């Protein structure tokens, strides 16, 4: 266990999401591995992040990028051995980097031994580990999530001649959490990794654990009972470890996943993310302030997980039809960029390679209430490849330098798990870590700076937020406060220079210190505080009484 | 760029906060607190339903209301729409208000709206009458949509009217603008219309906005500007015309506001209208012509008497304005008994054209010329009422169309007068 014993460490962390496969290949087989990831930990430490979220690395047929797990207690041979993982974990902890791992509770691969046993006979002891039915009619009120590929939540199994339930791909049968044996086994698996030393879990697809007739089969009370049970065991046996929920839901539906501080420590704020992009395109703070107004208070020990992009499509499930149409028109005019109810693109291409917009969005990510989670490669402005199927276009190899395979692997290019980006704008020759390390004005250097500022005070992770509503709606302004500390954040969401008058009378007498450059701004008086901002410019000001 | 000194510092500050917009809705007001709310609701609903993505602002230009009209407008919350039909906009829908003066002036109000449109680089603008208690969201959208989506520069309204409502419009303003500028805009003088940002800037810079021009309604001038500057124009049906409070019952005043503006514009637009030889229909959203024929009591007799008295009393004035043949014909019909009296289209058109030419040549005070036209108009109105007393809507339409054709046929006569050959 690294670092301090701060049980709330996740509230002031900056997470970095990475797939071991995509980061660095130490063996020359074309696939990233744990030895390679361990070699790049200094890079992550220097970037300033202090927690790593690892995507699934377990044995798997890899039909859903590892979210189809075939063995929960091992490491996929492509990525190394369990010992390699332990070595990586120790190396991370030595650098004060926490590590949380993916845990797919809801379903397994259909290649998992449990499912093979379950389907083998109706009398098999593991038969009830999955959800079976003689017809495909139960739970009709549950929506289909992967609408582009799945016609039903039921799939016919020719071996056991019955239907099995799956909320995602049909090769991912859902586990039956009404079965105590399943719950016990999954806790044992979590204990296995906790004993090795992981700092927590990102629990995948948690709203779908339980099914009940006549419901949406999402967010059911019984699901919360399962989670409370896991949390109680975690707190009791592994204090200081944390659970992060993947629950793509509206804020009001998400709130119960925090319980009374006795369910998840963190949950992703899914509805906020698309609205940040929407606000930027609309040049209007309304989508952002509206969704945050609808966001309920959470227990003090809990935290929102904020992100701009991740390994999935930019999900548009938690927006209205009108908002979704707008997002498609604005960010995915080319229909090949659309997948399910979302947009399969990375941050930099979404923002048209515009450094000002990338900085503004990251600035908001770092300053809004929650813990920021960066997706690997976004810190250097990596692009995507929409010609690759599914979400693979945002999962291409990390671009370390402009040399052979972008410094990712010594293998022949043809044997890489995924082709590298090679286009003139986002190709590894143009966008890579080495070249950006050389320039103090690169995006990478700027990201290091903003992460350092973010981590310079716990206020960003734990402080309150109060939105100012200046009449200029293109400006999103808020004050973060904790104790006697206050930071004013002013963001210009528009492509043009803006003047804004802020009512800061509450802070009369304080002077403003701009945090990026350290310069002083005039003292706050009785009259509205006038600021001018260039296109997409933003300020972070410490409010100091001196 | 026109002088924006009419805009107060506070209004400028509000405009800064609003920033660039796609849609601008102007609402000129003066003591309209009792009626303005439905119009604002319709505007909000029109924006929410048709332009939910666009940057939009409602601008109230108030002429010194003492009844709290601006407060009513600013207090109309869009949240109510969300409750009533789950409508919302992706962006902030702004509403701002400015008091441009302590007394109402439609010229200053429009100038304020145009200046705001230019400063905010609005793409599509509309002006909505605060008394439009029957305007609906669809009407607002019908006005704005052709500008915003189809790149028209000007959208004139078409209203459902009673056949005897707007006689000056149907017997002079419509047929004459149609004959001169070649486009069939049925309501060239209206209190509700839409225009592009381009036309707003153009009109703002062209119009001198002199102190005396503040007394004139500029709406017809905007229409003529659109027609004479090669703008793409169209019409949109808005339903029943709202009762206009500010419409004067004083015919002389109305003549100044409308015919005066038309006549005075002819000088600067001569190159345009003199080259037009025929008229074309313009694209129209909804029915092109809609009249009701309900019975209506009108004192026709007084009209005839006032015509006859005017022709006799103003003989010396009319002699300076009209040709001797036209005056002679007028004098002939002036003495006819009511049942034989008919002010036929050819004579009416000739008289109007001679008035226009005399106005151009300033044969006397231009205001006196307009005043002298009033009794003649009454005579023409009498004939129109009699001829259409029992007419169906279609027959009324045919009669107006025939009058329009007469205006077009006699246009060369106006040109001859204009060029001094008569």
Interface residues (C-beta under 8 A of the other chain):
Chain A: X278 X282 X283 X284 X285 X286 X287 X322 X323 X326 X470 X471 X472 X473 X474 X494 X496 X498 X499 X500 X501
Chain B: X13 X14 X16 X17 X19 X20 X52 X53 X55 X89 X90 X91 X92 X94
